[in-house]
Amino acid sequence: MYRGAGATLAVLLVHPGGPFWARKDLGAWSIPKGECAAGEDPLAVARRELAEETGAQPRGAFLPLGDVVQAGGKRVSAWAVESDFDPATLVSNTFELEWPPRGGRKQMFPEVDRAAWFPPDEARDKINAGQRAFIDRLVELVGKRE
C-alpha cells in the first residue's frame, strides 16, 4: 500500500513477528506477502495476504510492480494500491513455533508484529534487500506525481 505522491509519498511496510525478528530492524521489514499455490491468481493471493497480515482490504486499483527474486531464490510478485491504513489497527494471522528451540513448548506468534508508513528513502533501508526494487518501481510509477 502507498499513500500520497511526490514529496508526500509513503509506503506501508510490515515487520515479521516471532522471536527470530524481534530485535531486527534495518533490512527486516517487508511488503505483506505469502505463497501462491499452483493455479492461484497471484493478484488474488496478494489481496488475501494483505488482509491476513494487516486486516486492510483496500478497494483501489492495483498497479503491477513486477517480480523480484530474493537472495534465497524466492520469487516475489507485487502490486501497489493507493489507500490509507492506521498501523494501530493492525490485525495479523498467527503461526505456531516451538520456542525456545528444543524446549518442548509451542507458542503462537503474529506473522506480522507491526506496520508503519515510511518515505521511500527510509523504506529502502528498512525493507528486505531483495524487495528494494519494488520501492524504486513505485516511485517511478507514482512518486513524481503531485
Buried (B, 14 or more C-beta within 10 A) or exposed (E): BBBBBEEEBBBBBBBBBBEEBEEEEEBBBBBBBBEBEEEEEEEEBBBBBBBBBBBBEBEEEBBBBEEBEEEEEEEBBBBBBBBEBEBEEBEBBEEEBEBEEEEEEEBEBBBBBBBBBBBBEBBBBBBBEBBBBBBEBBBEBBBEEE
